[in-house]
Each structure stands twice: as C-alpha cells, then as structure tokens.
Amino acid sequence: MAVRLPIFATATRGTEPFLAQELETFGCKRIRQDRGGVRFMAALDEILRVCLHSRIAMRVLYPLGEFESVGAEGLYEAALQVPWEDWLTTKTTFAVEATLKDSEHTHTGFVALKIKDAIVDRLRQKLGARPDVDSHDPTVRVVAHLAKTHLTLSLDLCGEPLFKRGYRIETTIAPLKETLAASLLMASGYTGEEPLADPMCGSGTLIIEGAWMAMRRAPGLKRHFALEDWPEFAAKAKPLLDDLRREAVSQQRTLPFQMLARDYDADALAAVKRNVVAAGLSTAVRIEEADVLHAEPPDMPKGLLITNPPYGERIGDGGQKGMKSFFHALGRSLQKWEGWRLSILAGNTAFESAFGLRPNKRTDLWNGPIECELLQYPAIYRRG
Ligand SMILES: C[S@@+](CC[C@H](N)C(=O)[O-])C[C@H]1O[C@@H](n2cnc3c(N)ncnc32)[C@H](O)[C@@H]1O
C-alpha cells in the first residue's frame, strides 16, 4: 500500500472549505480544515495531483517537525533536531520563510534567521560544509510557522506559490488572487457548464479562472514544482508527474461557449487582452469596452455573471455616498440581465441594501485584509 504523508495546504482565509472539497476529489484522506489551510494525508501521486490541479491551494507544505519553542534559543534548538541532511546537500540552495501568530517574536526575519543558523550548523556538522542561501530562487524553501510557542517546520513542495499560474502578464489596480477567484467560482456553484460574464473584469482573473475550469485545464500544467529538483523526491516524482501532465492534457476540452469580459477602463482592457492571450484563451473570451451602468446585456447564451465591483476608494469624489449611488445604479442596471444568475463579491457594507436585490446565498471570505461577502442572486425572469 502506498505510504501516505501528512501534508498541509495553505489557503486564503474563508476558502478552506473549497480547498477541502477539492482535496476529496484528488483522493486525499483524513482531510481537516484549519484556519489558513487544510491538513490531509496523501500518497505521492495524490500530492502531485494537488500541486498540478488545485485551483485553491496557495502552498503545499510537508511538515518535517513540530516543536514547543520559547525564546531565540528555542527556535535554534528545535531546528537543529530536524534531519535537514535528508533534503539538502552542500550544493542545493535554500531559504527560510517565517510566519507568526500570537508569538513572543515580532519579526519574521529574526525567526527565519535563527532557523537558518541551525540548518547551517547541522549541515556543517553532518556534511562537512554548508549550502548557500538564495532568498529569490532557492532549490528548497523551508517554511517556519510559529503560533504562540508551537513551531512547525515544513518544506514547500511547490516553490513559487500556486496562485502564480503564469498568465498574469499585466495587472490592474486591486486584482483578485487567482486562488480567490477560483474559490469564488466554486462558492457560486460554477461547474464549467455555462458561460460566464464579468462586466467589471479588471485584469480578467475571474473570467480566466472560470474558462480554465470549463476547459478542465490544470492550473499548474505549465509550471515547475520545487520537489522536481530534490534528489529524495525527484526520482519517484518525475515519472508520476509526467503521467499526470499527460493525463491532464488528454482531459482538456475546447470551450463549447464563449466567456465575456467587459470593463470601461482602457488600462483594464489592455491588461485583460494580454492576460487572456497568455492564458491561451484568445478565441474563448470576448472582450468589450462597456460601462456596466449603461450597457445593454450581451446577446449570448445566459449563465453566471460574476464580478467584484470597486470597494469604494476609487469611485470619484463622492465617498461612501457616491458608492451607495453607484451600487444602487448597478442593481438597477443588472436587473436587465434577464436569465443570468448573479454572484458579486461585496467588500463594502453599504453594498447589499444599496444594490436592492435579495441574495439567496452568502459566503464570508477575505480578499487580503478586506472582509468580504460573496452575495449570490437567483436569475431574474420577467413575466410576459
Ligand atoms: C476591483 S476591480 C476588478 C478586479 C478584477 N476582478 C481583477 O481580478 O483584476 C473593479 C473594476 O471595475 C471597473 N469598473 C468600475 N466602474 C465601472 C463601470 N461603471 N463600468 C465598467 N467597469 C467599471 C474598474 O475599471 C475595475 O477594473
């Protein structure tokens, strides 16, 4: 029977349930949601499936040790106990990243430094020399998480975070993270079987993520994973990854419908155009310049309208009052989108009442530091 390893996949706050749902489909076992991620047990092929196919996970971590740690000395002593020589040679580069929660330490850099010192000292003792630190592009990224005095030391199996899909050539103000956009689509019950429209698309993240879901395109298909460079994993992982990549390509399909991306801003339209091309979606996405408050609904098969309107900082000079009238006008305009379900990420508490429609489902999520609600509205049908 394949050995199952304990893994922790990180996720942005509020998206943990969607990650847990995804992990079940990959065959992972003992899935437990935590704040900021999901724990599970998985065999190597399942771990690789997560790296390649997860739309929600940010990082996939393999914990090497958990310790109680007090003071700077505690960090050093804990890190000294981990058999780093199993993972690092004198030729591999490495970096340590630290995250803190309710800890006596306030500087992540200090915590990372103490752990780096211990790794270097242990390897000098075991291997007779030390590997170099490369904070930009290390072969092995060590992640230290200190919650109060509980220290977890893990290896990051993917390297660059998984939201880096490779299609974001150009960005705009306040783009959504790819992983959050995918979570919003999942939370909206999007299965890839209907068209999508985003009338305030910005750089196009929701439409691109949705199109990839509908095409069954594996989000990690074109990227490299850190574990491919580790002697311990690479020999076993590479053939499995090759098979999984081949399988992923064979499962892809051409989109049976078009997606619609609209915005009224020239910079946003330039960004979405470039990103859509980079994502291989130039014929799949229709891009239009339109002001959502005045434009007519598109002439196309109906599906899900999903969007994240501006939160408030950048809409004219009207402040909160200006936002309320914008949301009110938006509600009136979107009522014309007969037959479309609506899913709107609202980051402004004034949104719901000003918008004026009654949501039938709401999901709490965080967009970085901003607490948001994804409000869903059933399709509008008029009589007559
Ligand atoms: C928060 S951003 C959307 C970010 C986008 N989801 C992304 O991932 O890049 C809001 C977008 O709404 C657009 N917008 C604001 N008012 C609009 C209007 N009246 N008509 C069309 N687009 C509008 C802005 O130009 C901006 O691109």
The ligand as a Gaussian input file, in Angstrom:
#p B3LYP/6-31G(d) Opt

LIG

0 1
 C      -11.898000      45.660000      -8.142000
 S      -11.623000      45.870000      -9.852000
 C      -11.871000      44.250000     -10.518000
 C      -10.622000      43.425000     -10.413000
 C      -10.706000      42.137000     -11.196000
 N      -11.611000      41.183000     -10.604000
 C       -9.322000      41.518000     -11.343000
 O       -9.091000      40.416000     -10.834000
 O       -8.446000      42.165000     -11.922000
 C      -13.053000      46.709000     -10.366000
 C      -13.103000      47.015000     -11.859000
 O      -14.360000      47.629000     -12.123000
 C      -14.199000      48.510000     -13.206000
 N      -15.345000      49.449000     -13.207000
 C      -15.680000      50.367000     -12.265000
 N      -16.797000      51.026000     -12.630000
 C      -17.178000      50.515000     -13.833000
 C      -18.239000      50.774000     -14.716000
 N      -19.155000      51.720000     -14.460000
 N      -18.329000      50.034000     -15.852000
 C      -17.419000      49.091000     -16.134000
 N      -16.361000      48.808000     -15.339000
 C      -16.243000      49.502000     -14.193000
 C      -12.855000      49.163000     -12.924000
 O      -12.319000      49.732000     -14.110000
 C      -12.043000      47.982000     -12.381000
 O      -11.311000      47.384000     -13.419000

